[in-house]
Amino acid sequence: MYHLPVLKNRRTLLERAEKFISDIYFTDCNLRGRLYGDSCPLVSLACFLTPKRITFAEASKQIFDPCKVGDTFGPTWWTCWFKVTLKIPESWRGKAVHLLWESDGEAMVWRDEQPVQGLTKEGEKTSYILSECLQDEEPHSLTLYVEMACNGLFGAGQGSQIAPPDPNRKFSVQRADLVVFNGDVRELLTDFEMLVDIVKELGEEEQRGYQALFTVNEMVNLCDPSDPSSFAKVHSLAGTFFNQRNGESQHTVHAIGHCHIDSAWLWPYEETIRKCGRSWVTVIRLMEKNPEFVFTCSQAQQFQWVKSWYPGLFSSIQHYVKKGQFIPVGGTWVEMDGNLPSGESMVRQFLEGQRFFNKEFGRYCKEFWLPDTFGYSAQLPQIMQGCGISNFLTQKLSWNLVNTFPHNTFFWEGLDGSTVLTHFPPGNSYEMKGKVEDLVKTLKNNKDKGRANHSAALFGFGDGGGGPTQLMLDRLRLVQDTNGLPKVQMSTPDELFTRLQADSALLCTWAGELFLELHNGTYTTQAQIKRGNRQCETLLHDIEIASSLALYRNNTFPYPAEKLQELWRLLLLNQFHDVIPGSCIEMVVEDALKYYEDIRSGGAALLRDACEALVAKGSSMAVFNSLPWERLEVVQIQEGAEKSGLGLLCISSISILFQIFHYCSVYQYHKTNRKNKLNRKPVAEVVQPVHVVSPGGLRGSVSFTLRISDKSTITQEIIMDAMCPYIKFSTEVQWAESHKFLKVEFPVRVRSPNATYEIQFGHLQRPTHRNTSWDWAKFEVWGHKWADLSEHNFGVSLLNDCKYGYSVHKNTMTLSLLRAPKSPDATADMGIHHFTYAIMPHTRSFQEASVIQCAYNLNFPLRLIQCSPDTVPWSAFSVTSQAVVLETIKQAEDRGGVLVVRLYESRGSSVTATLRTALPVREAWVCDLLEKQDPNQPVPVTSEGITLDFNPFQIVSLLLIM
């Protein structure tokens, strides 16, 4: 028998196979060109445009005007609804029939008043299956609706993806017709594609790659695209290759369907609702056809949106959750930023998320799922453990700017010593496509070879949504156990972590924060969002405390649990990892600032009601202090200035403290070191010289104004209050810069290799030197209310009321104030800003000098209440040790008459402390962060109070039963 010769040139063979399946070259005669057979035009196509996102019920009642393929619709963020009337030819009986729809806007197909399929050209979803095999009893004539958003998967950036949206962009439908889909061609194309990819990925060094090359060449020889009878033999030849199995020791890749959807980023919150609908309804269709398909989905907020907007889809999701295919993961309300939310906010992310998942799906999440965020606080392991979570999956550290993180599977040890099993998918992506490249990268990139023989591969279009496709499932099924590639197993996250835990004896441990060496500008950008976050965290803290106390001072007071949950959920939503960092478009910023205003206005009313319930009404004034210590401390900082720390400040002129840095990067703050020093310019031009505002007594202050440029100025009042251990800088900035970074610097006479920064429920140290690349990469770091630089027995602390970006290099302490990036929001931070920071010299350690308490004082205002003249001062709670902070007092979830109090050890010490209270506490129990009572840990309540032992940075939550 004659056999075509095998060419010796590898490149020639490979290109021959590539052209045979190309979607660009030779589609008139190659296999790709046979994917679709006959086509048929629609009976009619009509549309109407709306600037709003409306329900199907409302849309279906509108007047639709005739339109045609190629017409344009818009502008950006509008919605075009299409009415699609079609009739399938009788001659297509027994064939697979698709509606082929290609548009540059995201679309959803509606049938019988229900969403049935997402359509996204960028997401490889360009068809809706009308019939797998057309039968006589199936409808041949029907009407569908297509809801097209005038934006793409990644918004509508002008010129580039991560750019401000083009408000005048138009969108079009490039194709809309009926086609016969040739499934046998699709099957063969997948065979060819996977073999070609094996050739490319394994390269010339691997024998298996050459076997794939010669196999695919033989398949080209045998396959006649115009003769379907040749397909079976070609497919059989591919099957012989793919069915050659691996050995027992081969690495296993756990394929997990995924669809990361940013709750807001280059699109507003409202569009995310539709992204969820489009993506998840497509997932449900895939589950109907592929019973082995497993899909993971995080963010309780997104489930809540779908429940409200698409109740039928939500019911289907609940069904597949019970079947074990649709897996809720993460346990949080949204995939929040891992740095900037307060400790209590992080607890509430899990509390709201886990309670939602348990209520709607009857399960708590076992793993924290945060693939895409800008760093991870060292307190997250303890918070996770307190919420019933011992496993963690993320990916973002693969984006490090300088250093390669040394592990993919390891134990992460938090600030208090809590550990969680952590996995970074070695393929360095949370949106793989099921290709050979993904599997090979997952194997080759694994930095824990020999320690862990299992890895995750998250597949599906992400960030803008989309999710998995049938093609991805077909690819993975084809190579599930093929010699030369890792084994592929469709798994749940629980199955993955169970295998990792079983083989964890040799895993390494990483202690402390997981610092992302990129996107450092997110600690500063969109200052109004960060100010709103800090103020609303403070407000909700005070409302809960006042409301809790009012319950026991006034038996008619109703605890506002429902309204508080509503406000908390708004705050938690704004802590999404592209909102609070400021890496979002202007529309999102507008939404976020509105939500903060809603929290402020709604919260102010709740706080007023609670405070009024605490006291009898009258003409006098009382003060509500929400912190568990006296707010006035007698500290004479002017005496012995050299020793106390005032003499440690090297301020020769106020004007040299402010520095402007020029930078070019739109994605993160530009690299420091030599280049930034060259781009550094002091703000020195005086507009209004220093003048006295308050001459002395209880307050002394001076004010001045400096010019940043002809468009921007700084006005500052420097305030010294009697008996206050810090100097406040009340600041107003009129900011209209481009690509600039405003910082304030304090050179101090302190020498230390490390500076200390407050984080959630504690603090940590970072280097002040640049010895190694790991040190250098922390040129800009995050912290919360304070940072400190100390020698033995004295130091200087830098406090603030709404800032998060710091840099301490050698003896210079720097606080980042404002940035001026131009993408993705061209107007970011333009306008007037108000904020306060403070400098606090101190003797002794910062712990003993009450720096932690002073930072709380700066952030938590005393609240004035009208009361009767005979009101008696009353203290509800206090703690005997200054090391222990009483952070939270709230009513327990679903348990009237029970309070939750949360305390943490703030100094890094082992200590015994007594919680004293004037409330009639009968019983006290330790509970976890989800407020589940531990039946094995009752806490004695004595006349002295409740005595507790703390380890360093330990968080303790108690249920107090009255």
C-alpha positions, 0 to 999 in steps of 0.5 A: 500500500502506498504511504505518503512520505513523512517530511523530515523538516519539523517546521514544515510539518508543524505549519502544515498542520496549523494551516489545516485548522487555521481560522485565517488561512485557507478557510475555503478548503481547510477543516476549520472552514467546514465547522458550519454547514448551511446557513439561513437568514433570520425572518426579522430583526428589530431593536430598541435602545435604552440608556437604562438597564431594565428587566425583561418584563419591561423590555418586552413591552417596548416598541421594536424598530426594524434593524439589520446586521451591520447597524451601529448602536450606542453610545457606551453603557446604553442597552440595545434589546433585539427581537429575533424572529426565526424559522428553521428550514424543514430540510435541517431535520436531524441536524444541530442548529445554532443561532450564530450571533457575533457582536462587539457588545456583551449579550444575553439570549432570552427565551420564554421570558428566561435568560438562557445563554450569554453571548460574548465574541471575546469570550468564545461564545458566539452561538446559541444552540437551538437544537442538538438534533432537530426533531419534528416535534421541536419548534421550528419557528420561534421568537427570541430576545437578545439583550446587548450591553453597549460595552465589551468584556472589559468595558470600553476603554479609549485606545487601550483596555485599561483607559478611561471609557470612550463615552461615544463609542458605537457597537454593532452586530456583525452576524446574526443567522441560523447555521448547521453546526457540524459537531464531528468537525468540532471534535476533529478540530479539538484533536488537531489543536491539542496535538499541535499544541503538544508539539509546540509546548513539549518542543524538540527535546521531548520524544513525545512531542515528535510522536504528536508531530508525526501523528498530526501529520498522518491525520492531515494525510487521512482527512478530507474536509469535504468528505465526512466519511474520512473523519472517523479514521482520523479521530481514531488515530488521534484517540490512539495517541491520547489514550497512551497513559501516564505513570502513577507518579505523574503530576495531577492537575485539578481542573476547576471551572471558574469565572472571576468577575470583578464586582466593579472595575472598568464597568459600574456595579450595575453592569456586573449584575448582568455579567453574572447573569450572562456568565452563570446561565451559560455555566448552567447550560454546560452543567446540563450537558456535562455532568462531570463539570465543576464550577466555583464561584465566590462573592455572596454579593453577586449571588444576591444580585442574581437572586434579585434580578434573575430568580429563575437562574438562582433556583437553578444554581441552588439545584446544582449546588446540591448536586455538587457541581456549582460550588460557592467558595470564598466565604466573603461578601465580595473579593475584598482588598487584602490590605486596606479594610480594617480588621473588623471589616474583614471579619464582617466580610466573612460574617456576611458572606458565610451566613449568606452561603449557609442560608441560601445553599446550606453550606459554609465555605471551607476555603478563602478564595481571593485570586486577584487582589493587591497583597494579603494582610498577615492577620488573614490566617487568624481571621480565616481560622476564626471563620471556619476556613483553613484553606486559601487560594490566590494567584496574584503574587505571581505578578511581583515586580521584583522577586519571584515568590518561592512557593506554590503550595505551602502553609501560611503563618499569620501574625499570631501563629495561625496557619492555613494551607495555601495554594497558588495555581502554578500556571499563574492564571485564574482564567486558563482555557484548558489548553496544553500550554496551561497544563505544561505551565502548571507542571513546569512552574510548580516550585514545590515539586517533590513536596506537592504532586497536585495543582489547580488549574482554574479555567474560564474567561475571567475578570470581565466574566464569561466563564468556561466554554464547551471547547475548554471542557472538550480539551480537558476531557481529551487529555485527562490521562495522556502520556507526556502531560500531567493527569487532568482531573475535574475536581472541587476545591475541597478535593484539591485541598484534601489531596494537598493536606494528605501530602503536606508533610514536606511543605514549607511555611511562610510567616508574615504578610504576603506583600505584592510588589506591584500596584503600590499606588493603590494605597493612595489613589482615589483619596475620597474613597479611602476617606469614606471607607475610614469614616464609615468604618468608624461610624458603624463601629460607634452605631453598634456600640451606642445601639448595644448600650441603648438596649440595656438603658432603654427597654423600648429601644429596637436594635437596628439590625436590618438597617445596620446590615444594609449599611455594612453590606454597602461598605463591604461592597465598596471594599472590593479589590478594584474599588477601595484601591482606586483602580476603577473608572469614574462611574464606579467612583461616583457609585462608591461615593454615593454609597458612602453618603448613604452610609453617612446619612443613614448611619447618622440617624441611627447613631442619633436615635441610639444616643438619645436612647442612652440619656434623658432629653434636656438642654445640657450636653453630654459626650459619648465616647465609643473607646474603652479608655479616657480620652484626655491624657496629661502629657507634658511634651514640652518638658525635656524635649530632647529626651521626649522626642520633640528634639528628634525632629529635623525640621528646618522649614515647613515648606521642605516637608512636602515633596512632589514626585513625577511618574509615568506609569498609569498602573502603579507608583513608579520605581523609587531609588535613584530615578525617583530622587531625580524626579523629586521636587520640594513644594516651597513657594509660599502663597500665604505665610505662617500666621497665628490662628489660635494664640494658646490656652487650650489650643494653639495653632498656626496656618500657611498656604503653599503653591504646588503649581499654578493649579494646586495649593496646600493650606495647612493648620498646625495644631497643638492641643493642651494635654495632647501628645501629638501635633496635628496637621489639618490639611486642605489641598486643591489638587489638579495635577497630572502624573504626580504624587504628593507626599509629606516627609519627616526627617527624624533623629531616629536610627533603626533597621525597621519601622512598625506599621499598624495592620488589622488587629495588630502591627508588623515591622518592615525594613528601613534599608534596601539591603536585598531585593525583597527590602527594596521592593517595599519602597512604598508600603501600606499601613492603617492609622499609624506608623512608628520609627523607634530606637530604644526608649524613644521614637516618632509616630506618624498618625493619620485619619484616612491615609494608607501609603507609607515609606520609611527609608533610613531616618525619613518618615513619609506619608503618601497624600495624593496621586494623579493617575490618568487611567482608568479614571482620567479625573482621579482625585481632581478637586478639594481634599481634607485630611489630618495627620499627626506627628507624635514624638514619644519616650519609651516604646510606642506601646508604652507611650499609648501610640495605638490609643492615640491613633484611635483617638484621632480617628474616633470623634467624641459624639455630643448628645443633648441630655438633661442637666442631672445626667450621671456619667456612666461607663459601660465597658473598660479593660484593665490592660492597655495592651488589649483593645476592645474593638467591637460591641454589637448585638449577636446575629439572630440572638436578641438579648446577647451581645458580641464583644471582640477584643484583641491583643495590640502590643505583641505580648502575652497578657491577662486582662479583665473586661469590666462592664456595668451591664447585667451579664449572666453568662459569657462564652467564647465564640468564633468570628461567625458568632458560633458559641464554643460549648467547651469554653464558658468564661467565668463572670465575677464581680471583678469582670471577665478575665481572659488570657491573650497571646500576642495579637490574638483576637478573642470574641465573646458572647455576653448573655444578659 
